[in-house]
Amino acid sequence: MDAHYAAGLMRAADGPWVRREALVHGDRRWTYGQLARTVRGIAAVLRSSPGAQSGVAVLADNRPEVVAVQLATHLLGHQLALLAPGATNAEREELLRHGRPGTLVFAPGHAESARALAAAAGIGELLSLGPAPSCRDLAAEAAARPAEPGPPAVPADRVRTLLCTGGTTGLPKAVVHTHGLYDALAGLVGNHGLAVPGERRLVCTPMSHISGHFALPTLLSGGTLVLHDGFDAGAVLETVAAERINALVLTSPLMYQLLDHPALTVTDHSSLRCLGYGAAPTPLRRQQQALDCLGPVLQHIYGLTEAGVVTLLQPGEHHADRPQSLAGAGRPVPGMSVEVRDEDGRRLPAGRAGEVWVRGPSVMAGYLGHPETTSEVIRDGWLRTGDIGSLDASGTLFLKARKSEVIMRASGLRIYPRVVEEALLSHPAVRAAAVFGVPDGGDGERVHATVAPHQGAAVDPAALGAHVLAALGQDGMVPESVDIVPRLPVTRNGKIDRQALKNRAAPDGC
């Protein structure tokens, strides 16, 4: 590939991959040649747009045009801000307030939101990806452009992408990524990476999220992306069979929905090579269930919006008969360094738990508009992740909790929620569980659990407490209060919404 990832992709799309299938969305199928033509057309429109010089924001569900807009924007050297359709107004406004794009590109289904955002942020140009009232149709204008050479790629160091953190541990922040993210993703091709050349990958999580970027190695190696607008377990299973899908990435809670779907046992998933999972602690029972149902396809991805992919535990490293192998998050990907440090930033030896620090080309440049926060989390090129973990002698990372989620008892006991969750999930009636601390009215926190039982199962809080005590042997780790709910809420990124659960458990319910 060329130094500029988009230029290299365009060269291959116009050459050896021109007739290969690149993107599938519903009944639309784009070859690499069609993708390249669309990128050139969009680039021609944006190049003549004064607003785009200040940056391009995109508000759209997964669709081929989103990929084309990203490539065109990066080829021109304009800043790209990706707005998640399911994001809160606070998240979107954070990107727009600090990114200050001059053009907002949107899918027709988001016209009302796009107009409101443009008015609030002072964006002067709105372009739609299809017919929309009183708005220029970028897709139609791009298609009408005469065939012409694409723009010469700007230097790779001008590539800038803005993504938004989910705000689950604080206010959302705009993350600035450079071409280093794309260099790192391009290096994750091969049997020890994220993708293998020519694979068919299903994308059913938002492409505006960092996990959506994890699909890029598939395109950079001549494969096919099959795009879904969102996640539906039944639709995923149908597509895996119909499109002969080789790979997909899901958050752990979404993977559970797939495993629990009644159609799983009658679906042909023999083409599936790799099911990436992560973004939340994954119980051993669920990992073993996936291995039993799907075979040796699990790939644990530890990644962050601020750092891209950090570690991978590959399918060949998941051993159902060796539970300890399933507890790890894998080893660092090429170019990424991982250390575990104490509160003073001193490196800890293998086996000691502390905060995970990472360094590599895919680490963000910083939080846009938040220099003080950036200086707090980035030290000499090392990013403080806010995750607690440890490394073993082989360099495998074991994650324990978010630093902000560690439960502090008044006695001084520190409790990692994941340990209690694993104990709860080993109870046969429990389908899902989340554990967190709530104020105890004094100087510490008490342990609270929210539990979703299997359909038709009866769950008794006292019996659960006895089960946890038997499993862990410590009174201080037994939940003092338990909520029983039909299902656990999840965020737009597919993670358990712990803040919503904490609000529910608060004394005033808010």
KAQUIWO-V334790 format. One record per pair of residues at least 4 apart in sequence whose ideal C-beta (glycine too) atoms are under 6 Angstrom apart, sorted by sequence separation. I is the first residue (numbers start at 1). J is the second residue. D is the distance in whole Angstrom. If there is no record, write none. Layout:
i->I j->J d->D
i->I j->J d->D
This chain:
i->13 j->17 d->6
i->30 j->34 d->4
i->43 j->47 d->6
i->52 j->56 d->5
i->87 j->91 d->4
i->89 j->93 d->6
i->93 j->97 d->6
i->95 j->99 d->5
i->106 j->110 d->5
i->110 j->114 d->5
i->117 j->121 d->6
i->128 j->132 d->4
i->154 j->158 d->5
i->167 j->171 d->6
i->177 j->181 d->4
i->189 j->193 d->5
i->195 j->199 d->6
i->216 j->220 d->6
i->238 j->242 d->6
i->239 j->243 d->5
i->250 j->254 d->4
i->263 j->267 d->5
i->282 j->286 d->6
i->290 j->294 d->5
i->313 j->317 d->5
i->332 j->336 d->4
i->341 j->345 d->5
i->342 j->346 d->5
i->348 j->352 d->4
i->370 j->374 d->6
i->374 j->378 d->6
i->392 j->396 d->5
i->401 j->405 d->5
i->409 j->413 d->4
i->417 j->421 d->6
i->440 j->444 d->5
i->453 j->457 d->4
i->468 j->472 d->6
i->490 j->494 d->6
i->491 j->495 d->5
i->2 j->7 d->4
i->12 j->17 d->5
i->24 j->29 d->5
i->30 j->35 d->5
i->73 j->78 d->5
i->87 j->92 d->5
i->118 j->123 d->4
i->167 j->172 d->4
i->188 j->193 d->4
i->207 j->212 d->3
i->218 j->223 d->4
i->240 j->245 d->4
i->250 j->255 d->5
i->282 j->287 d->6
i->303 j->308 d->6
i->341 j->346 d->6
i->378 j->383 d->6
i->401 j->406 d->5
i->425 j->430 d->6
i->440 j->445 d->6
i->472 j->477 d->5
i->2 j->8 d->4
i->46 j->52 d->4
i->60 j->66 d->5
i->131 j->137 d->6
i->188 j->194 d->4
i->189 j->195 d->5
i->205 j->211 d->5
i->206 j->212 d->5
i->303 j->309 d->5
i->319 j->325 d->4
i->332 j->338 d->5
i->341 j->347 d->6
i->342 j->348 d->6
i->348 j->354 d->5
i->367 j->373 d->5
i->391 j->397 d->6
i->424 j->430 d->5
i->440 j->446 d->4
i->453 j->459 d->4
i->490 j->496 d->6
i->491 j->497 d->5
i->1 j->8 d->3
i->23 j->30 d->4
i->73 j->80 d->5
i->128 j->135 d->5
i->165 j->172 d->5
i->218 j->225 d->6
i->303 j->310 d->6
i->367 j->374 d->5
i->377 j->384 d->5
i->490 j->497 d->6
i->503 j->510 d->6
i->21 j->29 d->6
i->22 j->30 d->5
i->106 j->114 d->4
i->118 j->126 d->6
i->164 j->172 d->5
i->165 j->173 d->5
i->290 j->298 d->6
i->302 j->310 d->5
i->339 j->347 d->5
i->340 j->348 d->5
i->366 j->374 d->4
i->389 j->397 d->6
i->390 j->398 d->5
i->406 j->414 d->5
i->407 j->415 d->4
i->425 j->433 d->6
i->437 j->445 d->3
i->438 j->446 d->6
i->488 j->496 d->5
i->489 j->497 d->4
i->83 j->92 d->5
i->126 j->135 d->5
i->127 j->136 d->5
i->128 j->137 d->5
i->129 j->138 d->6
i->130 j->139 d->6
i->302 j->311 d->4
i->389 j->398 d->6
i->424 j->433 d->4
i->469 j->478 d->5
i->22 j->32 d->4
i->104 j->114 d->6
i->129 j->139 d->5
i->164 j->174 d->6
i->215 j->225 d->6
i->389 j->399 d->4
i->438 j->448 d->5
i->468 j->478 d->5
i->58 j->69 d->6
i->127 j->138 d->4
i->389 j->400 d->6
i->489 j->500 d->5
i->19 j->31 d->6
i->20 j->32 d->5
i->162 j->174 d->5
i->163 j->175 d->5
i->203 j->215 d->5
i->342 j->354 d->5
i->387 j->399 d->6
i->388 j->400 d->5
i->405 j->417 d->6
i->421 j->433 d->5
i->436 j->448 d->6
i->22 j->35 d->5
i->300 j->313 d->4
i->341 j->354 d->5
i->388 j->401 d->5
i->465 j->478 d->5
i->18 j->32 d->6
i->81 j->95 d->5
i->104 j->118 d->5
i->201 j->215 d->6
i->340 j->354 d->5
i->341 j->355 d->6
i->421 j->435 d->5
i->435 j->449 d->5
i->17 j->32 d->4
i->18 j->33 d->4
i->299 j->314 d->6
i->313 j->328 d->6
i->388 j->403 d->5
i->401 j->416 d->4
i->420 j->435 d->4
i->161 j->177 d->5
i->299 j->315 d->6
i->340 j->356 d->6
i->341 j->357 d->5
i->386 j->402 d->6
i->400 j->416 d->5
i->401 j->417 d->6
i->434 j->450 d->5
i->56 j->73 d->5
i->201 j->218 d->4
i->226 j->243 d->5
i->298 j->315 d->6
i->313 j->330 d->3
i->386 j->403 d->5
i->401 j->418 d->6
i->81 j->99 d->4
i->297 j->315 d->6
i->311 j->329 d->5
i->312 j->330 d->5
i->339 j->357 d->5
i->417 j->435 d->4
i->433 j->451 d->5
i->13 j->32 d->4
i->104 j->123 d->5
i->199 j->218 d->6
i->296 j->315 d->5
i->311 j->330 d->4
i->417 j->436 d->6
i->81 j->101 d->5
i->108 j->128 d->6
i->159 j->179 d->4
i->194 j->214 d->6
i->298 j->318 d->5
i->311 j->331 d->6
i->338 j->358 d->5
i->363 j->383 d->5
i->432 j->452 d->4
i->111 j->132 d->5
i->311 j->332 d->5
i->312 j->333 d->6
i->430 j->451 d->6
i->431 j->452 d->5
i->461 j->482 d->4
i->13 j->35 d->6
i->14 j->36 d->5
i->56 j->78 d->5
i->103 j->125 d->4
i->104 j->126 d->5
i->105 j->127 d->5
i->106 j->128 d->6
i->107 j->129 d->5
i->108 j->130 d->5
i->195 j->217 d->4
i->203 j->225 d->5
i->255 j->277 d->5
i->275 j->297 d->5
i->278 j->300 d->6
i->337 j->359 d->5
i->359 j->381 d->5
i->431 j->453 d->6
i->13 j->36 d->4
i->55 j->78 d->6
i->156 j->179 d->4
i->194 j->217 d->5
i->195 j->218 d->5
i->231 j->254 d->5
i->274 j->297 d->6
i->275 j->298 d->6
i->276 j->299 d->5
i->278 j->301 d->4
i->359 j->382 d->5
i->431 j->454 d->5
i->55 j->79 d->4
i->56 j->80 d->6
i->57 j->81 d->4
i->58 j->82 d->6
i->59 j->83 d->4
i->61 j->85 d->5
i->108 j->132 d->5
i->197 j->221 d->4
i->198 j->222 d->6
i->199 j->223 d->4
i->200 j->224 d->5
i->201 j->225 d->6
i->202 j->226 d->5
i->203 j->227 d->5
i->204 j->228 d->4
i->233 j->257 d->5
i->278 j->302 d->6
i->309 j->333 d->5
i->336 j->360 d->4
i->429 j->453 d->5
i->92 j->117 d->6
i->96 j->121 d->4
i->197 j->222 d->6
i->198 j->223 d->5
i->233 j->258 d->5
i->246 j->271 d->6
i->252 j->277 d->5
i->272 j->297 d->5
i->274 j->299 d->5
i->276 j->301 d->5
i->335 j->360 d->5
i->357 j->382 d->5
i->358 j->383 d->5
i->459 j->484 d->6
i->10 j->36 d->6
i->42 j->68 d->5
i->46 j->72 d->6
i->52 j->78 d->5
i->57 j->83 d->6
i->195 j->221 d->6
i->237 j->263 d->5
i->241 j->267 d->5
i->247 j->273 d->6
i->310 j->336 d->6
i->335 j->361 d->5
i->42 j->69 d->6
i->204 j->231 d->5
i->241 j->268 d->5
i->244 j->271 d->4
i->246 j->273 d->5
i->247 j->274 d->4
i->249 j->276 d->4
i->250 j->277 d->6
i->302 j->329 d->4
i->357 j->384 d->6
i->189 j->217 d->5
i->233 j->261 d->4
i->251 j->279 d->4
i->252 j->280 d->4
i->429 j->457 d->4
i->39 j->68 d->5
i->43 j->72 d->4
i->188 j->217 d->5
i->234 j->263 d->6
i->240 j->269 d->5
i->291 j->320 d->5
i->300 j->329 d->6
i->355 j->384 d->6
i->356 j->385 d->5
i->38 j->68 d->4
i->42 j->72 d->4
i->46 j->76 d->6
i->237 j->267 d->4
i->252 j->282 d->4
i->259 j->289 d->6
i->300 j->330 d->6
i->407 j->437 d->4
i->429 j->459 d->5
i->449 j->479 d->4
i->185 j->216 d->5
i->259 j->290 d->6
i->356 j->387 d->5
i->39 j->71 d->5
i->43 j->75 d->6
i->185 j->217 d->5
i->189 j->221 d->5
i->204 j->236 d->6
i->288 j->320 d->5
i->410 j->442 d->6
i->447 j->479 d->5
i->39 j->72 d->5
i->43 j->76 d->6
i->356 j->389 d->5
i->410 j->443 d->5
i->447 j->480 d->6
i->448 j->481 d->5
i->449 j->482 d->5
i->450 j->483 d->4
i->451 j->484 d->6
i->452 j->485 d->6
i->30 j->64 d->5
i->186 j->220 d->5
i->410 j->444 d->3
i->446 j->480 d->5
i->214 j->249 d->6
i->353 j->388 d->6
i->409 j->444 d->5
i->450 j->485 d->6
i->452 j->487 d->5
i->69 j->105 d->6
i->408 j->444 d->6
i->452 j->488 d->5
i->202 j->239 d->6
i->353 j->390 d->5
i->408 j->445 d->6
i->25 j->63 d->5
i->211 j->249 d->6
i->407 j->445 d->5
i->25 j->64 d->6
i->284 j->323 d->6
i->287 j->326 d->5
i->351 j->390 d->6
i->407 j->447 d->6
i->427 j->467 d->5
i->23 j->64 d->4
i->350 j->391 d->5
i->284 j->326 d->6
i->350 j->392 d->6
i->202 j->245 d->5
i->350 j->393 d->5
i->55 j->99 d->6
i->57 j->101 d->4
i->56 j->101 d->6
i->200 j->245 d->5
i->423 j->468 d->5
i->55 j->101 d->4
i->61 j->107 d->6
i->200 j->246 d->5
i->201 j->247 d->5
i->202 j->248 d->4
i->54 j->101 d->6
i->56 j->103 d->5
i->57 j->104 d->5
i->58 j->105 d->5
i->59 j->106 d->4
i->60 j->107 d->4
i->163 j->210 d->6
i->199 j->246 d->4
i->353 j->400 d->6
i->54 j->102 d->3
i->199 j->247 d->5
i->310 j->358 d->5
i->423 j->471 d->4
i->423 j->472 d->5
i->340 j->390 d->6
i->51 j->102 d->3
i->52 j->103 d->4
i->59 j->110 d->5
i->307 j->358 d->5
i->340 j->391 d->5
i->450 j->501 d->5
i->51 j->103 d->4
i->49 j->103 d->6
i->308 j->362 d->3
i->434 j->488 d->6
i->59 j->114 d->5
i->307 j->362 d->6
i->307 j->363 d->5
i->432 j->488 d->5
i->420 j->477 d->6
i->448 j->505 d->5
i->306 j->364 d->5
i->338 j->397 d->6
i->415 j->477 d->6
i->434 j->496 d->5
i->436 j->498 d->6
i->99 j->162 d->5
i->413 j->476 d->5
i->65 j->129 d->5
i->331 j->395 d->5
i->6 j->71 d->5
i->331 j->396 d->6
i->436 j->502 d->6
i->95 j->162 d->5
i->409 j->476 d->6
i->434 j->501 d->6
i->438 j->505 d->5
i->6 j->74 d->5
i->328 j->396 d->4
i->329 j->397 d->5
i->6 j->75 d->5
i->95 j->164 d->5
i->328 j->398 d->5
i->329 j->399 d->5
i->51 j->124 d->5
i->91 j->164 d->5
i->51 j->125 d->4
i->65 j->139 d->6
i->76 j->151 d->6
i->75 j->151 d->5
i->98 j->174 d->5
i->307 j->383 d->6
i->77 j->154 d->3
i->306 j->383 d->6
i->75 j->153 d->5
i->94 j->172 d->5
i->95 j->174 d->5
i->94 j->174 d->5
i->77 j->158 d->4
i->79 j->160 d->4
i->80 j->161 d->5
i->81 j->162 d->4
i->82 j->163 d->6
i->91 j->172 d->4
i->90 j->172 d->6
i->74 j->159 d->5
i->311 j->397 d->5
i->45 j->138 d->6
i->210 j->305 d->5
i->45 j->141 d->5
i->45 j->142 d->6
i->42 j->142 d->5
i->41 j->142 d->3
i->44 j->145 d->5
i->38 j->142 d->6
i->41 j->145 d->4
i->43 j->150 d->6
i->43 j->151 d->5
i->40 j->150 d->4
i->84 j->206 d->5
i->84 j->208 d->4
i->184 j->308 d->6
i->82 j->208 d->4
i->181 j->308 d->5
i->175 j->305 d->5
i->175 j->306 d->6
i->281 j->418 d->4
i->283 j->422 d->6
i->165 j->305 d->5
i->285 j->425 d->6
i->62 j->203 d->6
i->66 j->207 d->6
i->163 j->305 d->6
i->283 j->425 d->4
i->62 j->207 d->5
i->7 j->153 d->4
i->187 j->334 d->6
i->4 j->153 d->4
i->184 j->335 d->6
i->4 j->156 d->5
i->3 j->156 d->5
i->62 j->227 d->4
i->62 j->229 d->6
i->61 j->229 d->5
i->5 j->182 d->4
i->184 j->361 d->5
i->183 j->361 d->5
i->184 j->362 d->4
i->5 j->186 d->6
i->180 j->361 d->4
i->181 j->362 d->5
i->180 j->362 d->6
i->1 j->186 d->6
i->177 j->364 d->6
i->178 j->365 d->5
i->176 j->364 d->6
i->175 j->364 d->5
i->176 j->365 d->4
i->176 j->366 d->6
i->176 j->368 d->5
i->173 j->367 d->4
i->174 j->368 d->4
i->173 j->370 d->6
i->20 j->222 d->6
i->23 j->225 d->5
i->24 j->226 d->4
i->25 j->227 d->4
i->21 j->224 d->5
i->17 j->222 d->5
i->280 j->495 d->5
i->279 j->495 d->5
i->280 j->496 d->6
i->169 j->404 d->5
i->253 j->490 d->5
i->254 j->494 d->5
i->253 j->494 d->6
i->251 j->494 d->3
i->253 j->496 d->6
i->251 j->495 d->6
i->98 j->368 d->4
i->98 j->369 d->4
i->209 j->493 d->6
i->166 j->491 d->6
i->166 j->493 d->5
i->86 j->492 d->4
